[in-house]
Amino acid sequence: METRHLMINQSLNQLNILIKGAGEMATGIACRLYRSNLRRIVLAETDHPLAVRRAVSFCEAVHDRQTIVEGITALRTSTPDEIELAWQQQAAAVIVDPDWQIRSQIHFDVIIDAILAKKNLGTNLSEARLVIGMGPGFTAGVDVHRVIETNRGHDVGRVIETGTAEANTGIPGEIGGYTSQRVLRAPCGGQFESERRIGESIKSGEAIGSVGGTVVPAVIDGVIRGLIRPGSTVPKGMKIGDVDPRGISSYCFSISDKARSLGGAVLEAILSEYNR
């Protein structure tokens, strides 16, 4: 019995896992898998990621070559050899690859679409033995094997084997009694500029930055939980910042409860497939 368990664990540890996206939720998933000793992880991103919660997003490695989230390192890579080297260094690998061409160079056992685009951008069942779609836009048994519910509430993190996740509500999750008020959006298209820092306290009415010269004020008191990278060009209406009314700066630098829940759901889906 002990030998059988050992063989199963060795097999799981050798799974190659591709996560499409490297933002907040994708990073939470990657960290949950990493801490479960599933560490052969690649996160595929665009060349100009626009994550708001940058302090807990591996996509920052695209800009900085390396980033660390809760003690786990992610390294920017560009080739299969560099990816293997990152794994040998006990790091997750981040690659600029919005079309997921790395799939033609590395065999992946598990593919997770964590772009959270609210629609399927091209993921399909044939990509891996286990293909997982996060949130709305996917149908389990049609274009992915499993769908994970991402809508906050009683079912968040539920693994769906047939059917779809709940439709996008368009309403941000409630924190400290606030929903839409805590999210800051671009009032117009243009370049975002700010001298503010994530984790910094802010009062209602104070400027968090500007877009195309138009000032963007906070509408509630709190701490800046997230802020897109200054210098980014954004369209009107895009989310550019997030104010946490709880006012606890350490929360800005830790993975959210939702991201941890989604990571646990992905781990459940992997174990149920590979530990039969």
C-alpha atoms as an extended CHARMM CRD file, in Angstrom:
* protein
*
       276  EXT
         1         1  MET       CA              0.0000000000        0.0000000000        0.0000000000  PROA      1               0.0000000000
         2         2  GLU       CA              2.8280000000        2.4380000000        0.8670000000  PROA      2               0.0000000000
         3         3  THR       CA              4.5580000000        1.7120000000       -2.4670000000  PROA      3               0.0000000000
         4         4  ARG       CA              1.3400000000        2.3760000000       -4.3850000000  PROA      4               0.0000000000
         5         5  HSD       CA              0.8560000000        5.7430000000       -2.6330000000  PROA      5               0.0000000000
         6         6  LEU       CA              4.4660000000        6.7000000000       -3.3390000000  PROA      6               0.0000000000
         7         7  MET       CA              4.0450000000        5.9570000000       -7.0550000000  PROA      7               0.0000000000
         8         8  ILE       CA              0.8870000000        8.0770000000       -7.1970000000  PROA      8               0.0000000000
         9         9  ASN       CA              2.6290000000       11.0060000000       -5.4770000000  PROA      9               0.0000000000
        10        10  GLN       CA              5.6230000000       10.8190000000       -7.8120000000  PROA      10              0.0000000000
        11        11  SER       CA              3.2850000000       10.8550000000      -10.8100000000  PROA      11              0.0000000000
        12        12  LEU       CA              1.3890000000       13.8970000000       -9.5150000000  PROA      12              0.0000000000
        13        13  ASN       CA              4.6310000000       15.7410000000       -8.8110000000  PROA      13              0.0000000000
        14        14  GLN       CA              5.6540000000       15.3090000000      -12.4400000000  PROA      14              0.0000000000
        15        15  LEU       CA              2.5000000000       16.7770000000      -13.9720000000  PROA      15              0.0000000000
        16        16  ASN       CA              3.1880000000       19.6550000000      -16.3460000000  PROA      16              0.0000000000
        17        17  ILE       CA              0.6160000000       22.3770000000      -15.7020000000  PROA      17              0.0000000000
        18        18  LEU       CA             -0.1570000000       25.3490000000      -17.9400000000  PROA      18              0.0000000000
        19        19  ILE       CA             -2.1630000000       28.2360000000      -16.5280000000  PROA      19              0.0000000000
        20        20  LYS       CA             -3.4870000000       30.7080000000      -19.0740000000  PROA      20              0.0000000000
        21        21  GLY       CA             -3.1330000000       34.0820000000      -17.3970000000  PROA      21              0.0000000000
        22        22  ALA       CA             -0.9250000000       35.2110000000      -14.5310000000  PROA      22              0.0000000000
        23        23  GLY       CA             -3.1300000000       37.7210000000      -12.7610000000  PROA      23              0.0000000000
        24        24  GLU       CA             -4.4830000000       37.6100000000       -9.2170000000  PROA      24              0.0000000000
        25        25  MET       CA             -6.7010000000       34.5250000000       -9.5190000000  PROA      25              0.0000000000
        26        26  ALA       CA             -4.2790000000       32.6180000000      -11.7400000000  PROA      26              0.0000000000
        27        27  THR       CA             -1.5260000000       33.3370000000       -9.2120000000  PROA      27              0.0000000000
        28        28  GLY       CA             -3.6730000000       32.1730000000       -6.3070000000  PROA      28              0.0000000000
        29        29  ILE       CA             -4.2670000000       28.9160000000       -8.1760000000  PROA      29              0.0000000000
        30        30  ALA       CA             -0.5590000000       28.5190000000       -8.9420000000  PROA      30              0.0000000000
        31        31  CYS       CA              0.4100000000       29.1010000000       -5.3260000000  PROA      31              0.0000000000
        32        32  ARG       CA             -2.1340000000       26.5590000000       -4.0450000000  PROA      32              0.0000000000
        33        33  LEU       CA             -0.8020000000       23.9570000000       -6.4680000000  PROA      33              0.0000000000
        34        34  TYR       CA              2.8100000000       24.8110000000       -5.6550000000  PROA      34              0.0000000000
        35        35  ARG       CA              2.2270000000       24.3380000000       -1.9280000000  PROA      35              0.0000000000
        36        36  SER       CA              0.6660000000       20.9750000000       -2.7560000000  PROA      36              0.0000000000
        37        37  ASN       CA              3.9680000000       19.9940000000       -4.4510000000  PROA      37              0.0000000000
        38        38  LEU       CA              2.6220000000       20.3420000000       -7.9880000000  PROA      38              0.0000000000
        39        39  ARG       CA              5.4060000000       22.6670000000       -9.0510000000  PROA      39              0.0000000000
        40        40  ARG       CA              5.9500000000       22.1900000000      -12.7760000000  PROA      40              0.0000000000
        41        41  ILE       CA              3.8470000000       25.2520000000      -13.5230000000  PROA      41              0.0000000000
        42        42  VAL       CA              3.9130000000       27.6280000000      -16.4870000000  PROA      42              0.0000000000
        43        43  LEU       CA              1.7940000000       30.7820000000      -16.5510000000  PROA      43              0.0000000000
        44        44  ALA       CA              1.2250000000       32.2970000000      -20.0150000000  PROA      44              0.0000000000
        45        45  GLU       CA              0.6300000000       36.0510000000      -20.2080000000  PROA      45              0.0000000000
        46        46  THR       CA              0.4460000000       38.9800000000      -22.6170000000  PROA      46              0.0000000000
        47        47  ASP       CA              3.3940000000       41.3290000000      -23.0720000000  PROA      47              0.0000000000
        48        48  HSD       CA              1.5400000000       44.1570000000      -21.2660000000  PROA      48              0.0000000000
        49        49  PRO       CA             -0.4520000000       42.6040000000      -18.4190000000  PROA      49              0.0000000000
        50        50  LEU       CA             -2.8700000000       44.9550000000      -16.6680000000  PROA      50              0.0000000000
        51        51  ALA       CA             -3.3740000000       43.3120000000      -13.2910000000  PROA      51              0.0000000000
        52        52  VAL       CA             -4.8000000000       45.5830000000      -10.5920000000  PROA      52              0.0000000000
        53        53  ARG       CA             -3.6750000000       43.4760000000       -7.6190000000  PROA      53              0.0000000000
        54        54  ARG       CA             -0.0920000000       43.5050000000       -8.8360000000  PROA      54              0.0000000000
        55        55  ALA       CA              1.3740000000       42.7290000000       -5.4170000000  PROA      55              0.0000000000
        56        56  VAL       CA             -0.1110000000       39.2310000000       -5.6020000000  PROA      56              0.0000000000
        57        57  SER       CA              0.1690000000       38.5950000000       -9.3420000000  PROA      57              0.0000000000
        58        58  PHE       CA              2.9250000000       36.5980000000      -11.0110000000  PROA      58              0.0000000000
        59        59  CYS       CA              2.4230000000       38.6210000000      -14.2050000000  PROA      59              0.0000000000
        60        60  GLU       CA              4.7030000000       41.2550000000      -12.6550000000  PROA      60              0.0000000000
        61        61  ALA       CA              7.5700000000       38.9680000000      -13.6920000000  PROA      61              0.0000000000
        62        62  VAL       CA              6.8600000000       40.0610000000      -17.2760000000  PROA      62              0.0000000000
        63        63  HSD       CA              8.0920000000       43.5240000000      -16.2960000000  PROA      63              0.0000000000
        64        64  ASP       CA             10.5570000000       42.7440000000      -13.5010000000  PROA      64              0.0000000000
        65        65  ARG       CA             11.9420000000       39.3410000000      -14.6310000000  PROA      65              0.0000000000
        66        66  GLN       CA             11.1660000000       37.9460000000      -11.1720000000  PROA      66              0.0000000000
        67        67  THR       CA              8.4180000000       38.3800000000       -8.6110000000  PROA      67              0.0000000000
        68        68  ILE       CA              7.5830000000       36.7490000000       -5.2790000000  PROA      68              0.0000000000
        69        69  VAL       CA              4.1040000000       36.1420000000       -3.8700000000  PROA      69              0.0000000000
        70        70  GLU       CA              3.8090000000       34.7690000000       -0.3410000000  PROA      70              0.0000000000
        71        71  GLY       CA              7.3090000000       33.3420000000       -0.5300000000  PROA      71              0.0000000000
        72        72  ILE       CA              6.8470000000       31.6490000000       -3.9200000000  PROA      72              0.0000000000
        73        73  THR       CA              9.0440000000       32.8950000000       -6.7580000000  PROA      73              0.0000000000
        74        74  ALA       CA              8.0380000000       33.2390000000      -10.3940000000  PROA      74              0.0000000000
        75        75  LEU       CA             10.6290000000       33.8200000000      -13.1090000000  PROA      75              0.0000000000
        76        76  ARG       CA             10.1450000000       35.2080000000      -16.6030000000  PROA      76              0.0000000000
        77        77  THR       CA             11.1550000000       32.6340000000      -19.2090000000  PROA      77              0.0000000000
        78        78  SER       CA             11.0620000000       32.4470000000      -22.9940000000  PROA      78              0.0000000000
        79        79  THR       CA             12.0940000000       28.9000000000      -23.9800000000  PROA      79              0.0000000000
        80        80  PRO       CA             11.4490000000       25.3310000000      -22.8140000000  PROA      80              0.0000000000
        81        81  ASP       CA             15.0280000000       25.1690000000      -21.4880000000  PROA      81              0.0000000000
        82        82  GLU       CA             14.4710000000       28.2970000000      -19.3980000000  PROA      82              0.0000000000
        83        83  ILE       CA             11.2060000000       26.8690000000      -18.1130000000  PROA      83              0.0000000000
        84        84  GLU       CA             12.9570000000       23.6720000000      -17.0440000000  PROA      84              0.0000000000
        85        85  LEU       CA             15.6590000000       25.7410000000      -15.3420000000  PROA      85              0.0000000000
        86        86  ALA       CA             13.0190000000       27.7170000000      -13.4420000000  PROA      86              0.0000000000
        87        87  TRP       CA             11.4780000000       24.4570000000      -12.2510000000  PROA      87              0.0000000000
        88        88  GLN       CA             14.8880000000       23.2140000000      -11.1350000000  PROA      88              0.0000000000
        89        89  GLN       CA             15.1990000000       26.4290000000       -9.1200000000  PROA      89              0.0000000000
        90        90  GLN       CA             11.8530000000       25.6630000000       -7.4560000000  PROA      90              0.0000000000
        91        91  ALA       CA             10.1550000000       28.5850000000       -9.2040000000  PROA      91              0.0000000000
        92        92  ALA       CA              7.0440000000       28.9130000000      -11.3020000000  PROA      92              0.0000000000
        93        93  ALA       CA              7.6970000000       29.9290000000      -14.9080000000  PROA      93              0.0000000000
        94        94  VAL       CA              6.0350000000       32.9420000000      -16.5380000000  PROA      94              0.0000000000
        95        95  ILE       CA              6.1450000000       33.2590000000      -20.3220000000  PROA      95              0.0000000000
        96        96  VAL       CA              4.8660000000       35.9580000000      -22.6730000000  PROA      96              0.0000000000
        97        97  ASP       CA              2.7050000000       33.7670000000      -24.8710000000  PROA      97              0.0000000000
        98        98  PRO       CA             -0.8630000000       35.0760000000      -25.3810000000  PROA      98              0.0000000000
        99        99  ASP       CA             -1.5460000000       32.4610000000      -28.0690000000  PROA      99              0.0000000000
       100       100  TRP       CA             -0.2160000000       29.5860000000      -25.9170000000  PROA      100             0.0000000000
       101       101  GLN       CA              2.3110000000       28.4350000000      -28.5190000000  PROA      101             0.0000000000
       102       102  ILE       CA              4.3220000000       26.7880000000      -25.7560000000  PROA      102             0.0000000000
       103       103  ARG       CA              1.8500000000       23.8830000000      -26.0350000000  PROA      103             0.0000000000
       104       104  SER       CA              3.5910000000       22.8100000000      -29.2290000000  PROA      104             0.0000000000
       105       105  GLN       CA              6.9390000000       22.5940000000      -27.4010000000  PROA      105             0.0000000000
       106       106  ILE       CA              5.9680000000       21.1150000000      -24.0340000000  PROA      106             0.0000000000
       107       107  HSD       CA              3.4030000000       18.4210000000      -23.3000000000  PROA      107             0.0000000000
       108       108  PHE       CA              0.9960000000       19.6440000000      -20.6200000000  PROA      108             0.0000000000
       109       109  ASP       CA             -1.0590000000       17.2160000000      -18.5580000000  PROA      109             0.0000000000
       110       110  VAL       CA             -3.3110000000       19.9190000000      -17.1130000000  PROA      110             0.0000000000
       111       111  ILE       CA             -4.3650000000       23.2150000000      -18.6820000000  PROA      111             0.0000000000
       112       112  ILE       CA             -6.2640000000       25.8400000000      -16.6860000000  PROA      112             0.0000000000
       113       113  ASP       CA             -7.8720000000       28.8110000000      -18.4270000000  PROA      113             0.0000000000
       114       114  ALA       CA             -7.6910000000       31.4560000000      -15.6870000000  PROA      114             0.0000000000
       115       115  ILE       CA             -7.8530000000       34.5170000000      -17.9360000000  PROA      115             0.0000000000
       116       116  LEU       CA            -11.3330000000       35.2700000000      -16.5160000000  PROA      116             0.0000000000
       117       117  ALA       CA            -12.4180000000       36.9330000000      -19.7470000000  PROA      117             0.0000000000
       118       118  LYS       CA            -16.0290000000       35.8210000000      -19.0940000000  PROA      118             0.0000000000
       119       119  LYS       CA            -15.8400000000       34.0570000000      -22.4450000000  PROA      119             0.0000000000
       120       120  ASN       CA            -13.7940000000       31.3080000000      -24.0400000000  PROA      120             0.0000000000
       121       121  LEU       CA            -10.8880000000       32.7430000000      -26.0370000000  PROA      121             0.0000000000
       122       122  GLY       CA             -9.9820000000       29.4490000000      -27.6830000000  PROA      122             0.0000000000
       123       123  THR       CA             -9.5370000000       26.7620000000      -25.0170000000  PROA      123             0.0000000000
       124       124  ASN       CA            -10.7490000000       23.2930000000      -26.0070000000  PROA      124             0.0000000000
       125       125  LEU       CA            -10.9350000000       19.7250000000      -24.7360000000  PROA      125             0.0000000000
       126       126  SER       CA             -8.1550000000       18.4120000000      -26.9500000000  PROA      126             0.0000000000
       127       127  GLU       CA             -5.4210000000       20.5230000000      -25.3100000000  PROA      127             0.0000000000
       128       128  ALA       CA             -4.7160000000       18.1780000000      -22.3880000000  PROA      128             0.0000000000
       129       129  ARG       CA             -5.9830000000       15.1810000000      -20.4650000000  PROA      129             0.0000000000
       130       130  LEU       CA             -7.5560000000       17.6540000000      -18.0110000000  PROA      130             0.0000000000
       131       131  VAL       CA             -8.7070000000       21.0770000000      -19.1970000000  PROA      131             0.0000000000
       132       132  ILE       CA            -10.2830000000       23.3990000000      -16.6200000000  PROA      132             0.0000000000
       133       133  GLY       CA            -12.1750000000       26.6330000000      -17.2720000000  PROA      133             0.0000000000
       134       134  MET       CA            -12.5070000000       29.2470000000      -14.5500000000  PROA      134             0.0000000000
       135       135  GLY       CA            -15.8850000000       30.9590000000      -14.3680000000  PROA      135             0.0000000000
       136       136  PRO       CA            -18.4460000000       31.8190000000      -17.0590000000  PROA      136             0.0000000000
       137       137  GLY       CA            -17.7650000000       31.2450000000      -20.7370000000  PROA      137             0.0000000000
       138       138  PHE       CA            -17.0710000000       27.5070000000      -20.5370000000  PROA      138             0.0000000000
       139       139  THR       CA            -19.2590000000       24.3990000000      -20.6260000000  PROA      139             0.0000000000
       140       140  ALA       CA            -18.0040000000       21.2950000000      -18.8480000000  PROA      140             0.0000000000
       141       141  GLY       CA            -18.0930000000       18.3480000000      -21.2080000000  PROA      141             0.0000000000
       142       142  VAL       CA            -18.1560000000       20.5670000000      -24.2950000000  PROA      142             0.0000000000
       143       143  ASP       CA            -15.0910000000       22.8270000000      -24.4270000000  PROA      143             0.0000000000
       144       144  VAL       CA            -13.4590000000       21.9140000000      -21.0890000000  PROA      144             0.0000000000
       145       145  HSD       CA            -13.5390000000       18.8870000000      -18.7960000000  PROA      145             0.0000000000
       146       146  ARG       CA            -14.3090000000       20.8510000000      -15.6260000000  PROA      146             0.0000000000
       147       147  VAL       CA            -15.5980000000       24.3400000000      -14.8490000000  PROA      147             0.0000000000
       148       148  ILE       CA            -14.8870000000       26.0900000000      -11.5400000000  PROA      148             0.0000000000
       149       149  GLU       CA            -17.5030000000       28.4510000000      -10.1280000000  PROA      149             0.0000000000
       150       150  THR       CA            -15.9130000000       31.8710000000       -9.5250000000  PROA      150             0.0000000000
       151       151  ASN       CA            -18.9160000000       33.9100000000       -8.3820000000  PROA      151             0.0000000000
       152       152  ARG       CA            -18.6340000000       34.7730000000       -4.7060000000  PROA      152             0.0000000000
       153       153  GLY       CA            -21.2360000000       33.0760000000       -2.5520000000  PROA      153             0.0000000000
       154       154  HSD       CA            -22.2340000000       29.6290000000       -1.3780000000  PROA      154             0.0000000000
       155       155  ASP       CA            -20.9820000000       27.9060000000       -4.5390000000  PROA      155             0.0000000000
       156       156  VAL       CA            -17.6670000000       29.6740000000       -5.0990000000  PROA      156             0.0000000000
       157       157  GLY       CA            -15.0230000000       27.0400000000       -5.7700000000  PROA      157             0.0000000000
       158       158  ARG       CA            -17.5260000000       24.3540000000       -6.7650000000  PROA      158             0.0000000000
       159       159  VAL       CA            -16.1740000000       21.9150000000       -9.3670000000  PROA      159             0.0000000000
       160       160  ILE       CA            -18.7400000000       21.5660000000      -12.1510000000  PROA      160             0.0000000000
       161       161  GLU       CA            -18.6110000000       18.3500000000      -14.1770000000  PROA      161             0.0000000000
       162       162  THR       CA            -21.5530000000       19.1240000000      -16.4680000000  PROA      162             0.0000000000
       163       163  GLY       CA            -22.8080000000       22.5370000000      -17.4790000000  PROA      163             0.0000000000
       164       164  THR       CA            -21.6560000000       26.0870000000      -16.8450000000  PROA      164             0.0000000000
       165       165  ALA       CA            -20.7930000000       28.5030000000      -14.0800000000  PROA      165             0.0000000000
       166       166  GLU       CA            -23.1250000000       31.3200000000      -13.0770000000  PROA      166             0.0000000000
       167       167  ALA       CA            -23.3680000000       34.2380000000      -15.4960000000  PROA      167             0.0000000000
       168       168  ASN       CA            -21.2350000000       37.3030000000      -14.8260000000  PROA      168             0.0000000000
       169       169  THR       CA            -23.1330000000       39.7150000000      -12.5660000000  PROA      169             0.0000000000
       170       170  GLY       CA            -20.8910000000       42.6890000000      -13.2980000000  PROA      170             0.0000000000
       171       171  ILE       CA            -20.9530000000       43.5510000000       -9.5810000000  PROA      171             0.0000000000
       172       172  PRO       CA            -17.6610000000       43.3880000000       -7.6450000000  PROA      172             0.0000000000
       173       173  GLY       CA            -17.5680000000       41.2270000000       -4.5470000000  PROA      173             0.0000000000
       174       174  GLU       CA            -18.5850000000       42.8900000000       -1.2940000000  PROA      174             0.0000000000
       175       175  ILE       CA            -15.7800000000       43.9460000000        1.0520000000  PROA      175             0.0000000000
       176       176  GLY       CA            -16.5060000000       45.8740000000        4.2260000000  PROA      176             0.0000000000
       177       177  GLY       CA            -20.0330000000       46.6160000000        3.0280000000  PROA      177             0.0000000000
       178       178  TYR       CA            -18.9240000000       48.0900000000       -0.3190000000  PROA      178             0.0000000000
       179       179  THR       CA            -19.0960000000       46.6410000000       -3.8310000000  PROA      179             0.0000000000
       180       180  SER       CA            -18.8660000000       48.9470000000       -6.8560000000  PROA      180             0.0000000000
       181       181  GLN       CA            -17.7380000000       51.8800000000       -4.7010000000  PROA      181             0.0000000000
       182       182  ARG       CA            -14.3960000000       50.2740000000       -3.9310000000  PROA      182             0.0000000000
       183       183  VAL       CA            -13.4890000000       49.6990000000       -7.5930000000  PROA      183             0.0000000000
       184       184  LEU       CA            -11.9650000000       52.5680000000       -9.5670000000  PROA      184             0.0000000000
       185       185  ARG       CA            -12.4110000000       52.6900000000      -13.3320000000  PROA      185             0.0000000000
       186       186  ALA       CA            -10.9080000000       54.8030000000      -16.0820000000  PROA      186             0.0000000000
       187       187  PRO       CA            -13.1660000000       57.8110000000      -16.7730000000  PROA      187             0.0000000000
       188       188  CYS       CA            -11.7960000000       57.9750000000      -20.3220000000  PROA      188             0.0000000000
       189       189  GLY       CA             -9.2240000000       56.2930000000      -22.5090000000  PROA      189             0.0000000000
       190       190  GLY       CA             -5.5980000000       57.2660000000      -22.1250000000  PROA      190             0.0000000000
       191       191  GLN       CA             -2.4240000000       56.7150000000      -20.1580000000  PROA      191             0.0000000000
       192       192  PHE       CA             -2.7350000000       56.0000000000      -16.4600000000  PROA      192             0.0000000000
       193       193  GLU       CA             -0.3780000000       57.8600000000      -14.1420000000  PROA      193             0.0000000000
       194       194  SER       CA             -0.0660000000       57.7070000000      -10.3720000000  PROA      194             0.0000000000
       195       195  GLU       CA              2.4240000000       58.3170000000       -7.5910000000  PROA      195             0.0000000000
       196       196  ARG       CA              0.3730000000       56.2620000000       -5.1510000000  PROA      196             0.0000000000
       197       197  ARG       CA              1.5230000000       52.8920000000       -3.8590000000  PROA      197             0.0000000000
       198       198  ILE       CA             -0.3320000000       49.6740000000       -3.1260000000  PROA      198             0.0000000000
       199       199  GLY       CA             -0.9550000000       49.4140000000        0.6320000000  PROA      199             0.0000000000
       200       200  GLU       CA             -1.0900000000       53.1950000000        1.0870000000  PROA      200             0.0000000000
       201       201  SER       CA             -3.9930000000       54.7830000000        2.9820000000  PROA      201             0.0000000000
       202       202  ILE       CA             -6.3600000000       57.0090000000        1.0280000000  PROA      202             0.0000000000
       203       203  LYS       CA             -9.3800000000       59.1760000000        1.8700000000  PROA      203             0.0000000000
       204       204  SER       CA            -12.5460000000       59.6630000000       -0.0970000000  PROA      204             0.0000000000
       205       205  GLY       CA            -12.0300000000       62.4610000000       -2.6060000000  PROA      205             0.0000000000
       206       206  GLU       CA             -8.2560000000       62.0830000000       -2.7730000000  PROA      206             0.0000000000
       207       207  ALA       CA             -6.7600000000       61.3870000000       -6.1690000000  PROA      207             0.0000000000
       208       208  ILE       CA             -5.5660000000       57.8480000000       -6.7810000000  PROA      208             0.0000000000
       209       209  GLY       CA             -4.1140000000       58.9200000000      -10.1290000000  PROA      209             0.0000000000
       210       210  SER       CA             -5.1910000000       60.1830000000      -13.5190000000  PROA      210             0.0000000000
       211       211  VAL       CA             -6.0860000000       58.8650000000      -16.9440000000  PROA      211             0.0000000000
       212       212  GLY       CA             -5.2930000000       61.0550000000      -19.9170000000  PROA      212             0.0000000000
       213       213  GLY       CA             -4.9570000000       63.9880000000      -17.5330000000  PROA      213             0.0000000000
       214       214  THR       CA             -8.3620000000       63.3880000000      -15.8940000000  PROA      214             0.0000000000
       215       215  VAL       CA             -8.0730000000       62.9000000000      -12.1310000000  PROA      215             0.0000000000
       216       216  VAL       CA             -9.5220000000       59.7130000000      -10.6640000000  PROA      216             0.0000000000
       217       217  PRO       CA            -10.5970000000       60.1770000000       -7.0010000000  PROA      217             0.0000000000
       218       218  ALA       CA            -11.2880000000       57.5080000000       -4.4130000000  PROA      218             0.0000000000
       219       219  VAL       CA            -14.9320000000       57.4520000000       -3.3270000000  PROA      219             0.0000000000
       220       220  ILE       CA            -14.4120000000       55.6500000000       -0.0010000000  PROA      220             0.0000000000
       221       221  ASP       CA            -11.7780000000       55.6770000000        2.7540000000  PROA      221             0.0000000000
       222       222  GLY       CA             -9.3980000000       52.7340000000        2.9800000000  PROA      222             0.0000000000
       223       223  VAL       CA             -6.1030000000       51.4270000000        1.6730000000  PROA      223             0.0000000000
       224       224  ILE       CA             -5.1030000000       50.9770000000       -1.9540000000  PROA      224             0.0000000000
       225       225  ARG       CA             -5.5230000000       47.2450000000       -2.4000000000  PROA      225             0.0000000000
       226       226  GLY       CA             -4.6350000000       47.2670000000       -6.0720000000  PROA      226             0.0000000000
       227       227  LEU       CA             -3.4340000000       49.6410000000       -8.7570000000  PROA      227             0.0000000000
       228       228  ILE       CA             -2.4730000000       48.9620000000      -12.3490000000  PROA      228             0.0000000000
       229       229  ARG       CA              1.0760000000       49.7580000000      -13.3460000000  PROA      229             0.0000000000
       230       230  PRO       CA              1.5790000000       53.4980000000      -14.0130000000  PROA      230             0.0000000000
       231       231  GLY       CA              2.2700000000       54.2540000000      -17.6610000000  PROA      231             0.0000000000
       232       232  SER       CA             -0.2850000000       51.7060000000      -18.8600000000  PROA      232             0.0000000000
       233       233  THR       CA             -2.6590000000       52.7240000000      -21.6330000000  PROA      233             0.0000000000
       234       234  VAL       CA             -6.2530000000       51.8800000000      -20.7420000000  PROA      234             0.0000000000
       235       235  PRO       CA             -9.6800000000       52.1510000000      -22.3850000000  PROA      235             0.0000000000
       236       236  LYS       CA            -12.5990000000       53.9860000000      -20.8170000000  PROA      236             0.0000000000
       237       237  GLY       CA            -14.3100000000       51.9560000000      -18.0920000000  PROA      237             0.0000000000
       238       238  MET       CA            -11.3990000000       49.6330000000      -17.4050000000  PROA      238             0.0000000000
       239       239  LYS       CA            -10.6960000000       48.7440000000      -13.7770000000  PROA      239             0.0000000000
       240       240  ILE       CA             -7.5700000000       50.6030000000      -12.6880000000  PROA      240             0.0000000000
       241       241  GLY       CA             -7.6640000000       50.4670000000       -8.8950000000  PROA      241             0.0000000000
       242       242  ASP       CA             -9.2310000000       48.8840000000       -5.8410000000  PROA      242             0.0000000000
       243       243  VAL       CA             -9.7110000000       50.4580000000       -2.3960000000  PROA      243             0.0000000000
       244       244  ASP       CA            -10.1360000000       48.1750000000        0.6180000000  PROA      244             0.0000000000
       245       245  PRO       CA            -12.3670000000       49.8430000000        3.2440000000  PROA      245             0.0000000000
       246       246  ARG       CA            -11.0760000000       47.5540000000        5.9960000000  PROA      246             0.0000000000
       247       247  GLY       CA             -7.9160000000       49.6480000000        6.0490000000  PROA      247             0.0000000000
       248       248  ILE       CA             -5.5240000000       46.7500000000        6.7590000000  PROA      248             0.0000000000
       249       249  SER       CA             -2.4950000000       47.1990000000        4.5150000000  PROA      249             0.0000000000
       250       250  SER       CA             -1.2090000000       43.6270000000        4.9760000000  PROA      250             0.0000000000
       251       251  TYR       CA             -4.2720000000       42.3420000000        3.1030000000  PROA      251             0.0000000000
       252       252  CYS       CA             -2.9650000000       44.0940000000       -0.0100000000  PROA      252             0.0000000000
       253       253  PHE       CA              0.0100000000       41.7440000000       -0.1050000000  PROA      253             0.0000000000
       254       254  SER       CA             -1.7180000000       38.4190000000        0.5770000000  PROA      254             0.0000000000
       255       255  ILE       CA             -3.7250000000       36.1060000000       -1.6500000000  PROA      255             0.0000000000
       256       256  SER       CA             -7.4630000000       36.6680000000       -1.2700000000  PROA      256             0.0000000000
       257       257  ASP       CA             -9.9130000000       34.1800000000        0.1860000000  PROA      257             0.0000000000
       258       258  LYS       CA            -11.5060000000       33.8200000000       -3.2490000000  PROA      258             0.0000000000
       259       259  ALA       CA             -8.2030000000       33.0620000000       -4.9870000000  PROA      259             0.0000000000
       260       260  ARG       CA             -7.3230000000       30.4540000000       -2.3570000000  PROA      260             0.0000000000
       261       261  SER       CA            -10.7510000000       28.8640000000       -2.7700000000  PROA      261             0.0000000000
       262       262  LEU       CA            -10.3480000000       28.6670000000       -6.5490000000  PROA      262             0.0000000000
       263       263  GLY       CA             -6.8960000000       27.1400000000       -6.1010000000  PROA      263             0.0000000000
       264       264  GLY       CA             -8.3620000000       24.4810000000       -3.8320000000  PROA      264             0.0000000000
       265       265  ALA       CA            -11.0420000000       23.7240000000       -6.4090000000  PROA      265             0.0000000000
       266       266  VAL       CA             -8.4390000000       23.2510000000       -9.1490000000  PROA      266             0.0000000000
       267       267  LEU       CA             -6.4580000000       20.9550000000       -6.8490000000  PROA      267             0.0000000000
       268       268  GLU       CA             -9.6410000000       18.9410000000       -6.2280000000  PROA      268             0.0000000000
       269       269  ALA       CA            -10.2390000000       18.6050000000       -9.9620000000  PROA      269             0.0000000000
       270       270  ILE       CA             -6.6640000000       17.4420000000      -10.5750000000  PROA      270             0.0000000000
       271       271  LEU       CA             -6.7070000000       14.8930000000       -7.7610000000  PROA      271             0.0000000000
       272       272  SER       CA            -10.0710000000       13.4940000000       -8.8390000000  PROA      272             0.0000000000
       273       273  GLU       CA             -8.7260000000       12.9730000000      -12.3630000000  PROA      273             0.0000000000
       274       274  TYR       CA             -5.2540000000       11.6390000000      -11.5960000000  PROA      274             0.0000000000
       275       275  ASN       CA             -5.7930000000        9.8350000000       -8.3000000000  PROA      275             0.0000000000
       276       276  ARG       CA             -8.4090000000        7.3580000000       -9.4920000000  PROA      276             0.0000000000
